[in-house]
Amino acid sequence: MNTAVAQTEEREIDPVEAALALCGGDARATIVTLLEELHFVRKQLALTQAGMSVGFTRGWKPSFEIEGE
């Protein structure tokens, strides 16, 4: 492998480790933070759903649940 190519490749970041690092490694604080973020995003989705017309989205509607579960 070319050294120039190897230097430009970025290493993958583990999202779980990144979330834990943001909370100083405290798993409980990480879960609380993620639940608060989820609550915020769900409120934003509800506002978006209320303000969007079906014609604007060509029949698509936002959903609170993951499809297929």
C-alpha positions in Angstrom: 0.0 0.0 0.0 1.2 3.4 -0.8 2.3 5.4 2.2 0.4 8.5 0.9 -2.8 6.5 0.7 -2.2 5.0 4.2 -1.8 8.4 5.7 -5.0 9.8 4.2 -7.2 6.9 5.4 -9.1 7.7 8.6 -9.5 5.1 11.3 -13.0 4.1 12.2 -14.4 5.6 15.3 -16.5 3.3 17.5 -19.7 5.2 18.3 -20.2 3.4 21.6 -16.7 4.3 22.8 -17.2 7.9 21.6 -20.5 8.2 23.5 -18.9 6.8 26.6 -15.9 9.2 26.3 -18.3 12.2 26.1 -19.6 11.2 29.5 -16.3 10.5 31.1 -16.7 6.7 30.8 -19.9 6.7 33.0 -22.3 4.2 31.4 -25.3 5.5 33.3 -24.6 9.1 32.4 -24.2 8.0 28.8 -27.6 6.3 28.8 -29.3 9.3 30.4 -27.8 11.6 27.8 -28.8 9.4 24.9 -32.4 9.1 26.3 -32.6 12.9 26.6 -31.4 13.2 23.0 -33.9 10.7 21.8 -36.7 12.6 23.6 -35.6 15.9 22.0 -35.4 14.3 18.5 -38.9 12.7 19.0 -40.3 16.1 19.9 -38.7 17.6 16.8 -40.2 14.8 14.7 -43.7 15.5 16.2 -43.3 19.2 15.2 -42.2 18.3 11.7 -45.0 15.8 11.3 -47.6 18.4 12.4 -46.2 21.0 10.1 -45.6 19.0 6.9 -48.3 18.6 4.3 -48.7 15.1 2.7 -48.4 16.8 -0.7 -45.0 18.2 0.2 -43.7 14.8 1.0 -45.5 13.0 -1.8 -47.4 10.8 0.7 -44.5 10.0 3.0 -45.0 10.6 6.7 -42.4 10.6 9.4 -42.6 7.6 11.8 -41.7 7.3 15.5 -41.0 3.6 15.1 -38.4 1.7 13.1 -40.1 0.0 10.1 -40.1 -3.7 10.1 -40.1 -4.2 13.9 
